[in-house]
Amino acid sequence: MMKNKSNFNLLNIALECGFNSSSSFHRACIRFTGKSPRDLRNYIQLNSSKDINS
């Protein structure tokens, strides 16, 4: 989801995923991934570009 919505800000992504606020999205993201939403998005974008270049 986040990979396909790279032009969305984090609040838009949270709302698209069904969260009522960015803070609840932030807590859930850290709980399930160990990364903040921003760190997770950066990680996904970095690794998806590596996949393309491989």
C-alpha positions in Angstrom: 0.0 0.0 0.0 2.6 2.6 1.0 4.8 1.7 -1.9 2.0 2.5 -4.4 1.0 5.7 -2.6 4.5 7.3 -2.5 3.0 10.7 -3.4 0.7 10.6 -0.4 1.7 12.1 2.9 1.7 9.9 6.0 -1.7 11.2 7.2 -3.3 10.4 3.9 -1.8 6.9 4.1 -3.1 6.4 7.7 -6.6 7.5 6.7 -6.5 5.3 3.6 -5.7 2.3 5.8 -8.6 3.1 8.1 -6.9 4.8 11.0 -8.7 7.8 12.6 -5.5 9.7 13.3 -1.8 9.8 12.4 -0.9 9.0 16.1 -2.8 5.7 16.1 -1.2 4.8 12.7 2.2 5.7 14.1 1.7 3.5 17.2 0.4 0.5 15.2 3.3 0.8 12.6 5.9 0.8 15.4 4.2 -2.1 17.1 4.0 -4.3 14.1 7.2 -3.4 12.2 9.5 -1.8 14.7 9.8 1.2 12.5 8.0 4.6 12.4 5.8 5.2 9.4 8.4 7.5 7.9 11.3 5.1 8.5 9.2 2.2 7.1 8.4 4.2 3.9 12.0 5.1 3.4 13.0 1.5 3.9 10.4 0.3 1.4 11.4 2.9 -1.2 15.1 2.1 -0.7 14.6 -1.6 -1.1 12.2 -1.4 -4.0 14.7 0.6 -6.0 17.3 -2.1 -5.2 14.9 -4.7 -6.5 14.5 -2.8 -9.8 18.2 -2.4 -10.2 18.9 -6.1 -9.6 
